[in-house]
Amino acid sequence: MNQDSLFVADLTQSKLNLLPKDGCIHYHPGFISTANSAKLMDRLQQSLQWDADQLMMFGKLVITRRKVAWVGDPNCAYTYSGVKKQPQAWTPILLAIKSQIEELAKADFNSCLLNFYHDGTDAMGWHSDDEKELNAQSPIASLSLGAPRKFAFKHKQDKSTTSLFLENGSALIMHAPTQQFWQHALLKTKTIHTPRINITFRKITVHND
């Protein structure tokens, strides 16, 4: 797979904010072609170490069916749901994706979290990406590969909701202060029987002791 031809040529920022208030998200369908998306999914599955995600819930360690890989610069450890993750090294293909996502988001990233969903029964509950390690002013850029899935937002105060379908090859940019006011979730469905990989690029605030 030629990394230079992986992405669409038009990286124009969408001007349509899909949130009604207290945040800003931009959606870019067709960021990666369907053919390249399938090749990229295969490459990511083969080149990274994937582990079942581990979460602390009500004081107990829960191991998920969903698989994850945490990749980033040195010292970009990341703690969420009570479990600390050390980064794997960047691969050439992830660096190529990061470069294009940074151009799209107009931001720099030093890490990414990859989630592998086997089918529609693998999901992600309501949460905000607001852990202390994350730079609150940096956007979070999400790339979706494989099966389309419904992605929902819920306002933390008035509980209003909105949602969209993240299509194969699409990119979603969540700008500040979205994480401060909104939670998001990948909803379960019985109608999806094929896998999906999601890559979320983030900016970790690194403290060198």
N, C-alpha and C positions, 0 to 999 in steps of 0.2 A: 504494500500500500504506500503510495507516494504521499508523504506528509504535506508537501507543498500544495497538493490538489485536494486535500481533505475537506476544506471549508468552502462555503459559498463566497463569491467575490464581494457581494454587497453587504457591508457590515454597518449600514446606516442605523443609527439609534432610533428605535421606535419612539414616537412622541405621545403615544396613548398610554396614560397611567390607568392600570386596571383596578386600582384600589379607589374607593370613594372618598377616603379621608385618611389622615394620620399616617401616611406612608406613600411609597411609590414603587410600582413594579412594572417592568417592561418585558414584553413577550416577543420572541423572535422565532417564528416557525421556519423550518428549512435551513437552519444554521449549518447542518451537515446533511448531505444527501442520504437517501435510504440505503443505497449500495455501500457507501462509505461507513454508515452507521453500523451495519452488520459486520463489516470487517473490523471496525474499531472494537466492537463488543468482544469478538474473538480474541483480538490482541490483548485487551485488558484482562480477560479471564486467564490468559496464558502467562502474562508477564508480571502479575502481582500476586502477593500472598493474601488470600481471602480467608477471613475467620468469621465464625458466628459472632454476632454482636452480643456484648454483655452489658446489662443494665442493672442498676440497683433500684428496686421497687419495693417500697415499704420495708426496707431493711434486709431484703433478700436479693441475691444475685440471680438474675433471669438471663438465660441464654436463648437467643432468638434463632429462628430458622433463616432469617435474612442474613446475608453475608456482608462484611464491610472490609474496607482497606483504607488506612489513613496514610497519606503521602505528603511530604513537605520538606522544607529546608531543615537543616540541623537546629536543634533546640525548639522546634515547633511541636512540643508535646501538647496534647489537647485532652481536657477532662470534660466529659458530659455524662449525665445520668450516673454520676458517682464513680466512673471508671476512667482511669488515665490511659491514653494511647500514645505510644511513641511512633514517630513517622518512619515509613519506608522511604527510600531514596526515590527521587524523580526518575521516571523512565523517559526516553526520548519522545515517545508519542504523547505522554502527558505534558511534557514541556511545550510541544507544538500546540496542543490544545490550549494550554495556559496562555501562550502568547496571543492567540486569536481572541480568547475570552477577555483578556486584559484590554485589547483594542476595542472590543465591543462595549465593555463596562466602563472604560476610561478610568481604570484603577489597576493597582498592582496587587498580586496575590502571592502568598508564600506557602500555601498548603491547600490540600483538597481532601474531602471525604467522599469515598465511593461506596455506594450501596448497591447490592445485587438482590433483586426481587425475583424469586423463582416464578411466581405467577400472582394472580390477584389476591390470593390469601395472605401474601406477605405485604405488610403495610407499615405506616409510621404514624403514631398517635399525635395528638395535639401538643405542640411545643413551639418555642421561639429559639432561634439561634442567637442567644444572648449571654453565653458563658463568659466568665471574666477574662479569659484569654483572648477573646475575639475583639478586634478593633471595632467599636460600636459605630464609627463614622464610615467604615468601609462597606461597600456593597457586598452582597453574596451572590455569586453567579452560578447558576445551575444549568447543567447540560443533561438532556434526557435521551437515552438510547433504547431502542426496542419498543416493547408494548406501550401504547398510550395509556396514561392513568389520570384519574381525576385528582386534582390538587386543590385543596380548600384552604381558605383563610377565615379566621374568626377574630373579631375585635375583642380585646381584653376587657374593655369596660362595658359596652352596650351589647356584646355577644352577637352583633350582626355578622353575617357570613357572605362570602362570595367565593367563586371557584372557577377553574378553567381546566381543560384537558391538556396535559403536557404531551405533545405529539413526538413521535420518533424523530430525532435529529434537531429538536427545538432547544432554544436557550431562554432562560428566564433570569432577569436581573432584579434583585430585591435591594432597593436603595434605603439608606437611613432616612427617617427613623422607623421603618417598617417593623423591625424586630422588637422595638420598644412598645408598640401599640397592638401588634397582631400576633396571633399564633397561626401555625399552618400544619397541615396534615396530609398524608397520602392515604386516601381512603381505600378500604377493602372492597373487593368486588368478586363475584363468582363467575363473571363473564370473561375474564382474562386468564388464558391458560399458557401464555408465553412469557419469557423473562424480560426484565428491564434492568438497565444499569443507569444510575443517576450519579453525576459528579458535581459536587458543590465546592467551588473555589472560595477560599476565605483568606482573611488577613489576621494572622496571629500576632499579638503584641509580645515580642520576645524580650525578656529581661535577662541580661547577662550579668550573673552574680560575680 
